[in-house]
């Protein structure tokens, strides 16, 4: 959706071109207000006085099409109650607009070469940082992608993603968006979770209360 007459960039606002220097941080606060969420408060993990409380992590794992019957107010409150939002690169990560300041967004980046990495940064990391959220990326290894089982090590989609990407959008979409699944290696992924926990523990010192 594009609101207004000018398109600044995908999922982004250029404050230099916006009225009253409106930016993505103000946009997130506006969304919170629309869905009757508290204007901006500490992440749930920091609000609990008990130090033994564990942060809550929301996994975006199912692709769904929006319906008129969907209750976005309930969804917004659900996301608001979590400290970390995690998902594979894709539109599900836009639910970050319901997170609180200094919450963490973890993006799992699948195979796809520099085109995928650039999209991951531009579409989700940058907007999240502009909304004063913390971001962590996890790039999958060869063994964590389903394409390896289907095509083998010698297939160009596995061996040379850059070359496949240069052939055009249709091949990129086929191999890296439509056919690719991720099997997360939790041992390899563990350091990312530890970093997320450290970010949450240190969030108070940088917390902005408006």
Secondary structure, DSSP 8 states (H G I E B T S, - for coil): ---SS---BTTB--TTTSGGG--HHHHHHHHHHHTT--SS---HHHH-S-TT----EEEE-------TT--HHHHHHHHHT-SEEEEESSGGGGGGGGS-TT-EEEEEE-S-HHHHHHHHIIIIIHHHHHTT-EEEEEE--GGGBTHHHHH-TTSHHHH-HHHHHHT-HHHHIIIIIIS--B---HHHHHHHHHHHHHHHHTTTTT----
